[in-house]
Amino acid sequence: MRKLVIGLAILALAATAALAQAGPFIDLDRVHAIDPAKGADSVVDYKSMTLLGPWDDRNYQLTREDLAVLSPGEIGITDTVPLFFRIEMRRARPDFRTSGEAQYPRSALQIFRQMFGGYLVDGQLYRKATRIGQRFYVELDAGMDQAAFTPGAEFVSGEVRITNPTGAAESAIKISPVDTNKVVAGSNGPGGGQKMHYSTDGGDSWTEVPLPLGSTCCDPAVDWSSDGTYAYAAALGSCGFIGCQVWFYRSDNNGLSWSGLENVTPGDPRREVSTGGSDKEYLHVDQYPGSPYTDRIYMTWHNNNVMRFAWSGDFGNTWSTQSFSSLSSELGIGSDITTDNNGNVYYIWPAFNSRTIRVKKSTDGGVTFGAPVVVSGTQASFIFPLPSIETREAFVYVAADSDLSGGPNHGSVYAAWTDNNNADSGTPSANHGVIKVAYSRDGGANWNVTVPHETADVLAVDRWHPWLSVAPDGGVHVMYYDTRQDPTRRGVDVYYSFSSDGAQTWSAPVRVTTALSPNIADSFEFGDYNGMDMVMNDLIAVFTDNRNEGGGSGDSVDVYGAGIAPGSVATCGNDIAEPSEVCDGTDLGTATCQTQGCDPGGVLVCNGTCDGFDTTGCTNCSVCNNDGVCDDFEDCTTCPGDCVSGSASSAECGNGICEAGDGEDCVSCPADCNGKTGGKPSTRYCCGDTTDCSQAVCNEAGNICTNVPAPIDSYCCGDGTCEGEEGCANCAVDCATGPVEVCDNGIDDDCVGGADCSDASCEGDPACDTPPCFPTAAACTSNSDCCSNRCKGKGGSKTCQ
């Protein structure tokens, strides 16, 4: 029987009847078998379905006709949503995208869990799945009987902080604008649907309350009216294969209940802002007393990646809605809204096809909007895997706020998002998450972008999932996940940075959490976003946390809250060595006279500026031992023979600026410099070489071109910063990022023995094992993927022969 191609040739889902009977496929743990004999269609290769998504026994009912519903671009999707559910969603929504990224709603996994409980394997439901190589695997632990599942209620257990029991992620929080003891929050779970929480003591304790009428899903958003009379909440609800509706609720009692709209419409406590197909909503209230639109409520979401908008001028009772452009370059997901002192509305979103952050502005309270303006280009388009979130993947979304302080940056607009430091890769360790903050001083017409954390360690530390708030005094505050405490880049803490000059410069990041959150095996991992708010002088963050409350490794996905001391800049002289200090008073860390090149014993003290040590109380100190190595007590000033120094241009390939004045062009730095070097000679161009920077084509696609040379920066080995021409070979004291080699991040962390698997300490590490090969009929991209070393086919339909 000849091979039958199923599902638009997306991969080897079709096979001969003989192949279908060739025996079961055993998964990675050798504990579960996918038996083709159980399938409804003898010519469908059910084993290969794990190349598209986690296995679910409901896939056995799929036939060749069902598979034909899938898109040609299905093979590139990394969402852990099983095949049968994708097919049902596409049947319900034939307008779903069929190529590229964001083909399914970001809430698809939550909807699947809510409707079906988890991945069905041999009568048990499991919540955890992961993707290893090109195949998805269900983690077969902590299952529940299928018969015990009630649609809309997920299986959860354990301890939490704000949320209880376990199983909550994606959270939003807002403080009352008139009483900072009153706080409301929303979370995705625990259990099925969105949960609401309120606090009357500034977040020290919390009470969970339901939203009326039930049937909610996820994506919480909250805010308050300007006088604190009303609290507002939004949720996705009535979710099914077509997606969700956007629902709005009002509380008249500080979040104790959410039926306030019944005072207007008895028996109806919510408003259906959209009728279906919606995803990733967020809301914002104009609370500024001088605005012509004070207390107008604004809502953002997308429907099949077309951005949508709604506003209410009567405290949420009625809504006006509109749809934005469906042009490919403007399709997006993960938007936010803010308003300035004049009541102007800024609708900001990531447009994934064009890899840009965009903003539309309304000067009439959201009735009409102007043309979009590009805030910044991005390396990432939609999601990208990192070692700490390799399954759900880091999400490029926007958090926005405005300066209403009356200070020097009054009226400024800010936006923060996650980006990749380099071009996207399907290998988590090859991606490097960074946080970007953009600010505009002229009403959104022009934007500048800064980074609110260190950048020298970008290859060793990932940052992602930011949230941004602007304080009443104009300070800009950002929180985000940071992996610096885990050399494998898999565990995260929440870190916080602030700026007192309108996001131009940033404080040294401060660790907020006291326990590392490991990457635990759960398909939803850390969710898609966190939240933060600041009122008066109170700053509070809410975030997904995976710590084990009983000690040991992570055991749950919970929502935590944390109060942050705003603007907690390091204070020299308080006997606490804070993150930006080398030492402080009596807090010397592990330093001794001996570590500073002196004899053992003696008295080492911290200097008066907390940036170094005073060794006058030590004996026989070697300022320079002239051994050819820059030691940790030497620098280029005290020991020029051992410690290199000099000056070098600060130009950097990969920063989005084509620095033609420093020799960059489309050949030497294609990441920054636009160009076309093939095709007809008349259409070729190369920014920085044959094409002048002033031409428009050189300033497109998020890049900026300049002929002005970058400033010259000096470097000095021994000053604690790896810069200029320093590296492991000539300045290990500055350039070593840690004492232990991380075996899969592409850098020489300990500056000993080379990078990754070249370092002898990585021998036996799984990252250095020969990658597994794929069997006959598995999808492949090159010969090296296959055990047979033969990968044949066309385009996305190549298989191992």
C-alpha positions in Angstrom: 0.0 0.0 0.0 1.6 3.3 -1.0 2.2 6.1 1.5 -0.8 8.4 2.0 0.0 12.0 3.0 -2.3 13.4 5.7 -2.8 16.9 7.0 -1.5 19.0 4.1 1.9 17.3 4.3 2.8 19.0 7.5 4.9 16.1 8.7 5.0 12.3 8.6 1.5 11.8 10.0 0.6 9.4 7.3 2.1 6.0 6.8 1.4 2.6 5.3 -1.0 0.3 7.0 2.0 -1.9 7.7 3.7 0.9 9.5 0.5 1.5 11.5 0.7 -2.0 12.8 4.5 -2.0 13.4 4.1 -1.9 17.2 3.7 0.7 19.9 5.9 3.8 20.3 7.3 3.9 23.9 7.8 7.4 25.3 10.9 8.8 26.9 10.3 7.3 30.3 9.5 3.8 28.9 6.3 3.8 30.8 3.6 4.6 28.3 2.9 3.1 24.9 1.1 4.8 22.0 -0.5 1.8 20.2 -1.5 2.5 16.6 -3.9 -0.4 16.7 -6.2 1.7 19.0 -6.6 4.4 16.3 -9.7 5.0 14.3 -7.9 5.3 11.0 -5.4 2.5 10.0 -3.4 4.8 7.7 -2.7 7.5 10.3 0.6 7.3 12.1 -0.5 8.1 15.6 3.0 7.7 17.0 4.2 10.8 15.0 1.5 13.0 16.6 3.9 13.6 19.5 6.0 15.6 17.0 3.1 18.2 17.1 1.9 18.2 20.7 1.7 16.2 23.9 0.0 12.8 23.6 -3.6 12.5 24.6 -5.6 9.3 24.2 -8.4 11.3 22.6 -6.1 11.6 19.6 -7.0 8.0 18.8 -10.3 9.2 17.5 -8.6 11.4 14.8 -8.9 10.4 11.2 -7.2 11.6 8.0 -10.2 14.0 7.5 -9.6 15.5 11.0 -5.9 16.0 10.3 -6.7 17.9 7.1 -8.0 20.7 9.3 -4.5 21.4 10.6 -2.4 24.2 9.2 0.6 23.8 7.0 2.6 25.6 9.6 1.6 23.4 12.5 5.0 21.7 12.9 6.6 24.9 14.1 4.2 25.5 17.0 5.6 24.9 20.5 2.4 25.2 22.5 1.8 22.2 24.7 -1.8 21.8 23.4 -2.7 18.3 22.2 -3.7 17.7 18.6 -7.4 16.8 19.0 -8.0 20.1 20.8 -6.2 22.1 18.2 -8.4 20.5 15.5 -11.6 21.4 17.4 -10.4 25.0 17.8 -9.7 25.2 14.1 -13.1 23.8 13.2 -14.7 26.4 15.5 -12.5 29.2 14.2 -11.6 28.6 10.5 -10.2 32.1 10.4 -7.2 31.1 12.7 -3.8 31.9 11.1 -2.2 29.0 9.2 1.4 30.0 9.3 4.0 31.8 11.4 3.6 32.4 15.1 0.6 33.0 17.4 -1.7 30.7 15.4 -3.7 29.8 18.5 -4.8 32.0 21.4 -2.3 32.3 24.2 -5.1 31.0 26.5 -5.6 27.8 24.5 -3.8 25.7 27.1 -5.9 27.1 29.9 -9.1 26.5 28.0 -8.0 22.9 27.3 -7.2 22.3 30.9 -10.5 23.8 32.0 -12.6 21.8 29.5 -10.7 18.4 29.7 -8.7 18.5 32.9 -5.3 17.6 31.4 -3.7 15.1 29.1 -5.6 11.7 29.1 -3.3 8.7 29.2 -4.7 5.3 30.1 -7.6 6.7 32.0 -5.5 9.2 34.0 -5.3 12.9 33.6 -1.9 14.6 33.8 -1.1 18.3 33.9 2.5 18.4 32.9 4.1 18.1 29.5 7.4 19.2 27.9 9.2 19.3 24.6 12.5 17.6 24.2 14.2 17.9 20.8 11.4 17.6 18.2 9.0 15.5 20.3 6.5 16.4 23.1 6.3 14.2 26.2 3.6 13.9 29.0 5.1 13.8 32.5 3.3 10.8 33.9 3.3 11.7 37.6 0.6 12.9 40.0 -2.3 11.9 37.8 -6.0 11.8 38.6 -8.8 9.5 37.4 -10.6 10.9 34.4 -13.9 10.0 36.1 -13.0 12.3 39.0 -12.7 15.4 36.8 -15.5 17.9 36.7 -15.2 20.4 33.7 -14.2 23.8 35.0 -12.4 22.4 38.1 -8.8 21.5 37.9 -6.9 19.1 40.2 -4.9 20.9 42.8 -3.4 20.4 46.2 -0.8 21.8 48.6 0.2 25.2 50.3 0.5 28.7 48.9 0.9 32.3 50.0 -1.8 34.5 48.3 -3.5 31.6 46.4 -4.6 28.4 48.0 -4.5 25.5 47.1 -1.7 25.2 44.5 -2.1 25.7 40.8 -2.3 29.4 40.2 -0.3 31.6 37.8 -0.7 34.9 35.9 -1.7 37.6 38.3 -2.7 41.3 38.4 -2.8 43.6 41.4 -4.0 47.2 42.1 -3.9 49.3 45.3 -6.8 51.6 46.2 -5.8 55.2 45.1 -7.1 56.6 48.4 -6.3 53.9 51.0 -3.2 51.7 50.5 -4.5 49.2 53.0 -7.0 48.1 50.4 -5.7 46.0 47.6 -7.4 43.7 45.0 -5.8 41.0 42.9 -6.8 38.4 40.4 -5.1 35.1 39.5 -5.5 32.4 36.9 -6.6 29.6 39.4 -6.1 27.8 41.7 -8.6 25.4 40.2 -10.5 26.1 37.1 -11.2 29.7 36.2 -10.2 33.1 37.5 -10.1 33.8 41.2 -10.2 37.2 42.9 -8.5 38.2 46.2 -8.7 41.2 48.5 -6.6 42.5 51.3 -7.6 45.1 54.0 -4.1 45.3 55.5 -1.9 46.4 52.7 -1.3 42.8 51.4 -0.3 41.2 54.6 -3.2 38.8 54.4 -5.6 37.8 51.7 -9.1 36.4 51.2 -10.3 34.7 48.0 -13.7 35.4 46.6 -15.4 34.2 43.4 -16.6 36.1 40.4 -20.4 35.8 40.0 -22.0 33.4 37.5 -18.8 31.4 37.1 -17.5 30.1 33.7 -14.4 32.3 33.8 -11.1 31.1 32.4 -8.1 33.3 32.9 -6.0 36.5 32.1 -7.0 38.6 35.1 -6.9 42.4 35.0 -7.9 44.8 37.8 -8.1 48.5 38.6 -9.9 51.1 40.7 -12.0 54.2 40.1 -10.2 57.5 40.9 -11.9 57.9 44.3 -11.7 54.3 45.3 -15.4 53.8 45.2 -15.3 51.0 42.7 -12.8 48.2 42.0 -12.9 46.7 38.6 -12.0 43.3 37.2 -11.8 41.7 33.7 -11.6 38.1 32.8 -11.8 35.8 29.8 -15.0 33.7 30.0 -17.3 31.3 28.2 -14.3 29.8 26.6 -14.5 27.0 24.1 -13.0 25.9 20.8 -13.7 29.4 19.3 -11.8 31.1 22.1 -13.3 33.3 24.8 -15.4 36.4 25.6 -14.1 39.4 27.5 -16.1 39.9 30.7 -16.1 42.9 33.0 -17.1 43.1 36.7 -17.4 45.9 39.3 -17.1 45.8 43.1 -18.7 48.4 45.3 -17.2 47.1 48.5 -13.4 47.0 47.9 -13.3 43.6 46.4 -15.3 41.7 49.0 -17.8 40.8 46.2 -18.1 41.5 42.5 -21.8 42.0 41.9 -21.8 45.9 41.9 -23.3 46.1 38.4 -26.5 44.4 39.7 -27.3 47.8 41.2 -27.8 49.0 37.7 -29.1 45.7 36.1 -30.7 43.4 38.8 -29.7 39.8 38.2 -26.8 40.7 35.8 -23.5 41.4 37.6 -21.2 41.4 34.6 -20.8 42.9 31.1 -19.9 40.9 28.0 -17.5 43.4 26.3 -16.8 41.0 23.5 -18.9 38.1 22.1 -16.2 35.5 21.4 -12.8 34.6 19.9 -11.0 37.0 22.3 -7.7 36.6 24.2 -5.2 38.4 26.4 -7.4 41.3 27.7 -6.2 44.1 30.0 -7.8 47.2 31.4 -6.8 50.7 32.6 -8.6 53.5 34.3 -7.8 57.2 33.8 -7.4 58.3 37.4 -5.8 61.7 36.8 -8.0 64.5 38.3 -7.0 67.0 35.6 -7.9 64.8 32.7 -11.0 65.6 30.6 -11.8 61.9 30.7 -11.2 61.1 34.4 -12.7 57.6 35.4 -13.0 56.5 31.8 -12.2 52.8 31.6 -10.3 51.4 28.7 -9.9 47.7 27.7 -7.5 46.0 25.2 -7.5 42.5 23.8 -7.0 40.7 20.5 -9.3 38.5 18.3 -7.3 36.2 16.1 -4.4 38.7 16.5 -6.3 41.7 15.3 -6.1 44.2 18.1 -9.4 45.3 19.7 -10.3 48.2 22.0 -13.3 49.3 24.2 -14.1 52.1 26.5 -16.7 52.9 29.1 -17.7 56.3 30.4 -20.2 55.2 33.0 -18.2 53.1 35.5 -18.4 50.0 33.4 -22.1 49.8 32.7 -22.0 50.3 28.9 -19.1 49.9 26.4 -18.1 51.1 23.0 -15.8 48.8 21.0 -13.7 49.0 17.9 -11.3 46.9 15.9 -7.9 48.0 14.7 -6.0 47.1 11.5 -5.8 43.5 10.2 -2.6 44.3 8.2 0.0 41.6 8.8 2.5 44.1 10.1 0.1 45.2 12.9 -1.1 41.8 14.1 -0.2 41.3 17.8 -0.9 39.9 21.2 0.0 41.1 24.7 -1.1 44.8 24.8 -1.5 47.4 27.5 -3.0 50.9 27.8 -2.0 54.0 29.7 -3.1 57.6 29.8 -1.2 60.9 30.3 -2.1 64.1 32.2 -4.1 65.4 29.2 -6.2 62.3 29.0 -4.5 61.1 25.8 -4.8 57.3 25.5 -1.7 55.2 24.5 -2.5 51.8 23.1 0.8 49.8 23.0 1.3 46.3 21.7 4.0 44.0 20.3 3.4 43.4 16.5 5.0 40.0 16.0 5.2 39.8 12.2 7.0 43.1 11.9 9.0 42.5 15.1 8.1 45.9 16.5 6.5 47.5 19.6 3.8 49.9 18.3 1.6 52.6 19.8 -1.6 54.2 18.7 -2.7 57.4 20.3 -6.1 58.8 20.9 -6.7 62.5 21.9 -10.5 62.2 22.3 -10.8 59.6 25.0 -10.6 56.5 22.8 -13.2 57.5 20.3 -10.7 57.7 17.4 -7.0 56.8 17.1 -4.1 58.1 15.0 -1.8 56.1 12.8 0.6 53.7 14.7 4.1 54.7 15.6 6.9 52.3 16.0 8.3 52.4 19.6 11.2 50.0 18.9 12.2 47.0 16.9 12.5 43.6 18.7 14.7 40.6 18.1 12.0 38.2 19.3 8.6 38.2 17.6 6.2 36.4 19.9 7.7 33.8 22.3 11.1 32.2 22.7 12.3 29.4 24.9 14.7 29.9 27.8 16.2 27.3 30.2 13.8 28.6 32.9 10.7 28.6 30.8 11.4 26.2 27.9 7.9 24.8 27.5 5.5 27.8 27.9 8.3 30.1 26.6 9.0 33.7 27.4 6.3 35.9 26.1 6.9 39.3 24.5 4.2 41.5 26.1 4.0 45.1 27.1 3.5 46.8 30.5 2.8 50.6 30.2 2.4 53.5 32.6 2.7 57.4 32.6 4.3 60.1 34.7 1.6 62.2 36.4 3.9 63.6 39.1 4.1 67.2 38.0 7.8 66.8 38.1 10.5 67.3 35.4 9.2 64.3 33.4 5.5 65.0 33.8 3.6 63.6 30.9 6.2 61.0 29.9 5.0 57.6 28.7 6.8 54.4 29.5 6.6 50.8 28.2 8.5 47.7 29.3 8.8 44.3 27.5 10.9 41.1 27.3 13.2 40.7 24.3 15.8 38.2 23.1 19.3 39.5 23.1 20.0 37.7 19.9 18.0 36.2 17.0 15.5 33.6 18.1 16.6 30.0 18.4 14.6 26.8 19.1 17.3 25.8 21.6 16.6 27.4 25.0 20.2 27.9 26.1 21.0 29.8 22.8 18.4 32.5 23.7 19.1 35.2 26.3 16.3 37.2 27.8 16.6 40.9 28.4 14.2 43.6 29.6 13.7 46.8 27.5 12.1 50.0 28.8 11.1 52.7 26.3 10.2 56.3 27.2 8.7 59.2 25.3 8.8 62.9 26.3 6.7 64.2 23.4 3.4 62.4 23.5 4.5 59.2 21.9 6.0 60.6 18.7 9.6 59.7 19.5 11.0 57.0 21.8 14.3 56.1 23.5 15.1 52.6 24.8 17.1 51.6 27.9 17.9 48.4 29.8 17.1 48.4 33.6 19.7 45.8 34.6 23.3 44.8 33.9 24.2 43.8 30.4 27.7 42.4 30.8 26.2 39.1 32.0 23.6 38.9 29.3 24.9 35.5 28.2 24.8 34.0 31.7 21.6 35.6 33.2 18.1 35.7 31.7 15.5 38.4 32.6 11.9 38.1 31.5 8.2 38.8 32.5 8.6 42.5 33.5 6.0 44.8 34.9 6.4 48.6 35.2 4.9 51.2 37.4 5.5 55.0 37.7 5.4 56.4 41.2 3.6 59.6 42.3 7.0 61.3 42.5 7.9 60.3 38.9 10.2 57.4 39.8 10.0 54.5 37.3 9.9 51.0 38.9 10.4 47.7 37.1 10.2 44.1 38.4 11.1 41.0 36.5 12.4 37.4 36.8 16.2 37.1 37.0 18.2 33.8 36.9 21.5 35.1 38.4 21.2 32.9 41.5 21.2 29.7 39.3 24.2 29.1 37.1 22.1 26.7 34.9 19.7 29.6 34.2 16.7 27.4 35.1 15.7 28.9 38.5 14.4 32.5 38.9 14.0 35.1 41.5 12.1 38.4 41.3 14.4 41.4 41.0 13.6 45.1 41.0 15.2 48.2 39.5 14.1 51.8 39.6 15.0 55.1 37.9 14.9 58.6 39.3 15.6 60.3 36.0 12.8 59.1 33.8 14.3 55.7 32.7 17.6 57.2 31.5 19.7 55.4 34.1 18.8 52.6 36.6 19.7 51.5 40.1 21.5 48.3 40.7 18.9 45.5 40.7 17.7 44.3 44.1 16.6 40.8 44.9 12.9 40.8 46.1 12.3 37.1 46.7 14.1 35.1 49.4 13.9 31.7 47.8 14.7 30.6 44.3 11.8 29.4 42.1 13.0 26.3 40.2 11.6 25.4 36.8 9.2 22.6 37.6 7.6 20.2 35.1 4.3 21.9 34.4 3.0 22.9 30.9 2.0 26.3 32.1 5.2 26.9 34.0 5.3 30.6 35.1 2.3 31.7 33.0 2.5 34.8 30.7 2.8 37.8 33.0 3.0 39.2 36.5 1.8 42.5 38.1 2.9 45.5 40.2 1.3 48.7 41.4 2.4 51.7 43.4 0.2 54.2 45.2 1.6 57.0 47.5 4.8 55.3 48.8 3.6 51.7 48.8 4.9 49.4 46.1 3.7 45.8 45.8 4.4 43.1 43.2 2.5 39.9 42.5 4.0 37.0 40.6 4.0 33.3 40.0 6.3 31.4 42.4 7.4 27.7 42.3 9.3 27.4 45.6 8.7 24.4 47.8 7.2 25.8 51.1 8.5 22.8 52.9 12.0 23.1 51.6 13.7 21.1 48.9 12.9 21.4 45.2 9.9 23.2 43.8 6.6 21.6 44.2 3.8 23.9 43.1 2.8 26.9 40.9 1.5 29.6 43.2 0.9 33.3 43.3 2.9 35.3 45.8 2.9 38.9 46.7 5.8 41.0 47.9 6.1 44.6 49.2 9.1 46.5 47.9 10.8 49.4 49.5 10.6 51.9 46.6 13.9 53.4 45.5 15.8 51.2 47.9 19.2 52.4 46.6 22.3 51.1 48.4 23.2 53.1 51.5 26.9 53.1 52.3 27.5 53.0 56.0 24.6 50.8 57.2 26.8 47.6 57.7 24.9 45.8 54.9 26.7 45.0 51.6 23.8 45.7 49.2 23.9 44.5 45.6 25.8 47.5 44.2 28.4 47.5 47.0 31.6 45.5 47.4 31.4 45.8 51.2 29.8 48.0 53.8 31.2 48.7 57.3 31.6 45.4 59.1 30.0 43.4 56.2 33.0 42.2 54.3 31.4 39.2 52.8 34.1 36.5 52.4 37.0 38.9 52.0 40.0 38.7 54.3 43.5 40.2 54.4 44.7 37.0 52.7 42.2 37.3 49.8 43.5 40.8 49.2 47.1 39.6 48.7 48.3 40.1 52.2 49.5 37.7 55.0 46.9 35.8 57.0 45.6 37.7 60.0 45.4 41.4 60.3 42.4 43.6 60.2 40.7 44.3 56.8 38.1 47.1 56.7 35.8 48.4 54.1 36.7 51.8 52.6 34.5 54.9 53.0 32.7 54.6 49.7 31.9 50.9 50.0 33.5 50.1 46.6 36.7 48.4 47.9 38.8 47.5 50.8 41.4 49.3 53.1 44.3 47.0 53.7 46.3 49.3 56.0 45.5 46.9 58.9 47.0 44.0 57.0 50.6 43.0 56.7 52.9 42.2 53.8 50.4 43.2 51.2 51.4 42.6 47.6 50.2 45.5 45.5 51.5 43.6 42.5 53.1 40.2 42.3 54.1 40.5 38.6 53.2 36.9 37.8 51.5 37.7 34.5 47.9 37.1 35.9 45.6 39.9 37.1 44.6 38.7 40.6 41.6 39.9 42.5 43.7 42.4 44.6 45.4 43.9 41.5 44.1 46.3 38.8 45.6 48.1 35.8 46.6 51.1 37.9 48.4 49.2 40.8 49.8 46.4 38.6 50.0 47.4 34.9 52.3 44.5 34.2 49.7 42.0 35.1 46.4 43.8 34.3 45.7 45.0 30.8 44.2 48.4 30.0 43.4 50.6 27.0 40.6 52.1 25.1 38.2 50.7 22.5 35.1 51.8 20.6 31.8 51.2 22.4 30.3 50.0 19.1 28.5 46.7 19.5 27.0 44.4 16.8 23.6 43.3 17.9 22.4 46.5 19.6 20.0 47.5 16.8 22.2 50.4 15.7 24.2 50.1 12.4 27.3 51.9 13.6 28.7 52.7 10.1 31.1 55.2 11.5 32.8 52.3 13.3 33.0 50.0 10.2 29.7 48.1 10.6 27.8 47.2 7.5 25.3 44.7 6.2 28.1 42.1 5.8 30.0 42.5 9.0 26.9 43.0 11.1 23.7 41.9 9.4 21.8 42.0 12.7 22.1 45.8 12.8 22.6 46.9 9.2 19.9 46.3 6.6 20.9 45.1 3.2 20.2 42.9 0.2 23.2 41.3 -1.3 21.5 38.9 -3.8 19.1 39.2 -6.7 19.2 41.8 -9.4 22.1 44.2 -9.1 19.8 47.1 -9.4 17.9 46.0 -6.2 21.0 45.4 -4.1 22.0 47.6 -1.3 24.2 47.4 1.8 23.8 49.9 4.7 27.1 51.1 6.0 28.8 50.2 2.8 27.2 51.0 -0.5 24.2 52.8 1.0 24.3 55.9 3.1 22.8 55.9 6.5 20.5 58.8 5.7 18.5 56.7 3.3 15.1 55.4 4.7 15.9 51.8 3.9 18.7 51.8 6.5 16.4 52.9 9.3 13.6 50.3 8.8 12.8 46.9 10.5 13.7 48.3 13.9 17.3 49.3 13.1 18.9 52.7 13.2 21.8 53.7 11.1 24.4 56.3 12.0 27.7 57.6 10.6 28.8 59.1 13.9 31.5 56.9 15.5 30.5 55.4 18.9 32.3 57.0 21.8 35.6 55.5 23.0 35.4 53.8 26.3 38.4 53.0 28.4 38.9 49.6 30.1 40.9 48.5 33.0 41.3 44.9 34.1 40.7 44.6 37.8 37.8 47.1 38.0 35.2 44.3 38.1 33.7 44.9 34.7 34.5 42.8 31.6 34.6 45.4 28.8 36.6 46.6 25.8 39.3 44.1 24.7 39.1 42.1 28.0 38.3 38.4 28.0 39.0 35.2 29.7 42.5 35.0 28.2 43.8 38.3 29.5 41.3 39.3 32.3 39.7 36.3 34.0 39.3 38.3 37.2 36.7 40.5 35.5 35.3 38.2 32.8 34.6 35.0 34.7 30.9 35.0 35.4 30.9 32.4 38.1 33.1 29.7 39.7 31.3 26.8 38.0 31.1 26.1 34.2 27.6 26.0 32.8 27.8 23.4 30.1 25.2 24.7 27.6 25.2 28.5 27.4 28.0 29.1 24.9 30.4 31.0 27.2 33.4 30.1 29.3 31.8 30.9 32.7 34.8 30.1 34.9 37.4 31.2 32.4 39.1 27.8 32.8 39.4 25.1 30.1 37.2 26.7 27.5 33.5 27.1 27.0 30.9 24.4 27.7 31.9 20.9 26.8 35.5 21.9 26.2 35.8 22.4 29.9 36.8 19.1 31.7 34.3 19.8 34.4 31.5 19.2 31.9 32.4 15.7 31.2 29.4 13.5 31.8 27.0 16.5 31.8 23.8 15.7 29.7 24.3 18.8 27.7 27.6 17.3 26.4 26.1 13.9 25.4 25.7 13.1 21.7 22.1 14.2 20.8 19.7 11.4 20.2 18.8 10.5 16.6 15.3 10.1 15.2 13.9 6.9 13.8 12.4 6.2 10.4 9.4 8.3 9.5 10.1 11.0 12.1 10.2 14.6 11.0 13.7 16.0 10.3 15.5 19.0 9.0 19.0 17.6 8.2 20.7 14.2 7.8 22.3 14.5 11.2 18.8 14.3 12.8 18.3 10.8 11.6 19.8 7.5 12.9 20.0 6.5 9.3 21.7 9.8 8.4 19.1 10.2 5.6 16.6 13.0 5.8 14.5 13.2 2.6 11.6 15.2 1.4 10.6 18.8 0.6 10.1 21.8 2.8 8.4 21.1 6.1 7.6 17.5 5.1 11.1 16.0 5.4 11.2 12.6 7.2 13.9 10.1 8.2 14.3 7.4 5.6 
